[in-house]
Amino acid sequence: MAPSTVKHHFTALRGFLTWCVKRNYIKTDPLRSIRLTAADPRLVRRAMTSREVAILLATAPVERRLLYEVALDSALRVGALRALRIANLDVAHCGLRIEPGWNKNRTEDFCPLSPDLCERLRVSAAGKPPDAPLLHVTKSQLHSFNRDMARAGMVAAATE
């Protein structure tokens, strides 16, 4: 478990044991002498530089390049990218209509895209039914991303 998860579990357990002592279920807190040490995060996250983005897009397979471009342009999370359907593409306004359950504030939203990317999405969606997925997002998309980063000669930006 991550250090912060251990800390949260420990705090909850400590609270429960304090409750038990106050109600005389146990005589003393068996964890009273244990102190957690501060731990550094296991993974330091950072944004990719524009140079790294260019290298990734130049070396990524064609079938994933469009997905990466939409992810970078929209900042949508993988679940939202997976849920996007062709009907969510709004070519007239050059963007994506976001369903309420896909974003953190649970509201309907609109995500503008660059005109070039919107046009490429329109071309890739041509002839497909409105309920067809807009992008191909696999269950193991993180593994594909890490392989593409390695192919580009970069350390994977995410490992969890």
C-alpha positions in Angstrom: 0.0 0.0 0.0 1.0 3.6 -0.5 2.3 5.4 2.6 -0.7 7.7 2.7 -3.0 4.7 2.6 -1.2 3.1 5.5 -1.4 6.4 7.4 -5.2 6.5 6.8 -5.7 2.9 7.9 -3.6 3.5 11.0 -5.5 6.6 11.9 -8.8 4.8 11.6 -7.5 1.9 13.7 -6.1 4.2 16.3 -9.5 6.0 16.5 -11.3 2.6 16.9 -8.9 1.5 19.7 -9.4 4.8 21.5 -13.1 4.2 21.4 -12.6 0.7 22.7 -10.5 2.0 25.7 -13.0 4.7 26.6 -15.8 2.1 26.7 -13.7 -0.4 28.7 -13.7 -3.0 25.9 -9.9 -3.1 26.2 -7.6 -1.8 29.0 -5.0 0.0 26.9 -4.4 0.9 23.3 -2.0 -1.8 21.9 -0.7 0.7 19.3 -0.1 3.5 21.8 3.7 3.3 21.4 3.7 3.1 17.6 4.5 6.3 15.6 4.3 6.4 11.9 7.3 8.0 10.1 6.8 10.4 7.3 7.1 8.7 3.9 7.9 10.3 0.6 5.5 9.5 -2.3 6.4 6.4 -4.3 5.7 8.1 -7.5 6.3 11.7 -8.5 3.9 12.7 -11.2 4.6 15.5 -13.7 3.3 16.8 -16.9 5.0 15.8 -20.1 7.1 18.5 -21.8 6.1 19.7 -25.3 9.3 17.9 -26.6 8.2 14.6 -25.0 4.7 15.0 -26.4 6.1 15.5 -29.9 8.4 12.5 -29.6 5.5 10.3 -28.2 3.2 11.3 -31.0 5.8 10.8 -33.6 6.7 7.2 -32.4 3.2 6.0 -31.2 1.4 3.5 -33.5 -1.3 5.2 -35.7 -4.1 3.4 -33.8 -3.1 5.1 -30.5 -1.9 8.4 -31.8 -5.4 9.9 -32.1 -6.3 8.7 -28.6 -3.2 10.4 -27.2 -4.0 13.6 -29.0 -7.6 13.7 -27.7 -6.3 12.9 -24.2 -3.8 15.7 -24.4 -6.1 18.2 -26.0 -9.1 17.5 -23.7 -7.5 16.5 -20.4 -10.2 13.8 -20.1 -9.5 10.9 -17.9 -9.3 7.4 -19.4 -12.8 6.4 -18.2 -14.3 9.4 -20.1 -12.2 8.7 -23.1 -13.5 5.1 -23.1 -17.1 6.2 -22.7 -17.0 8.7 -25.6 -19.3 7.8 -28.5 -19.4 9.2 -32.0 -22.6 11.0 -31.0 -20.5 13.0 -28.4 -18.4 14.6 -31.2 -19.8 18.0 -32.1 -18.2 19.0 -35.4 -20.3 22.2 -35.7 -18.9 23.6 -32.5 -15.5 21.7 -32.8 -15.5 19.8 -29.6 -16.9 17.0 -27.4 -20.1 16.9 -25.4 -19.3 15.5 -22.0 -22.0 13.5 -20.2 -22.7 14.3 -16.6 -21.1 11.2 -15.1 -17.8 11.6 -16.8 -16.4 14.6 -15.0 -15.7 15.3 -11.4 -18.5 17.8 -10.9 -21.0 15.4 -12.5 -22.4 18.1 -14.9 -22.9 18.1 -18.6 -20.1 20.0 -20.2 -18.4 20.8 -23.5 -14.7 20.3 -24.3 -13.4 22.3 -27.2 -10.8 20.7 -29.5 -8.4 22.1 -32.0 -10.0 22.3 -35.5 -7.4 19.9 -36.9 -8.1 17.3 -34.3 -11.8 17.7 -34.6 -11.6 17.1 -38.4 -9.5 14.0 -38.0 -12.0 12.6 -35.5 -14.8 13.4 -37.9 -13.0 11.5 -40.7 -12.2 8.5 -38.4 -15.9 8.4 -37.3 -17.3 8.6 -40.8 -19.8 5.8 -41.6 -20.0 4.5 -38.1 -23.2 4.5 -36.1 -23.7 7.2 -33.4 -23.4 4.8 -30.5 -20.0 3.4 -31.7 -17.0 4.2 -29.6 -15.2 7.4 -30.8 -11.8 6.1 -29.7 -10.3 2.7 -29.1 -9.4 2.6 -25.4 -8.3 -0.9 -24.2 -8.6 -2.2 -20.6 -4.8 -2.2 -20.4 -4.3 1.2 -21.9 -1.7 2.1 -19.3 0.5 -0.8 -20.4 0.2 0.3 -24.1 1.1 3.9 -23.0 4.1 2.7 -21.1 5.3 0.6 -24.1 4.9 3.6 -26.3 6.9 5.8 -23.9 9.6 3.1 -23.8 9.6 2.9 -27.6 10.0 6.7 -27.7 13.0 6.4 -25.3 11.3 8.0 -22.3 10.6 6.8 -18.8 6.9 6.0 -18.4 5.0 9.0 -16.9 2.7 6.7 -15.0 3.3 3.3 -13.4 0.2 2.6 -11.4 
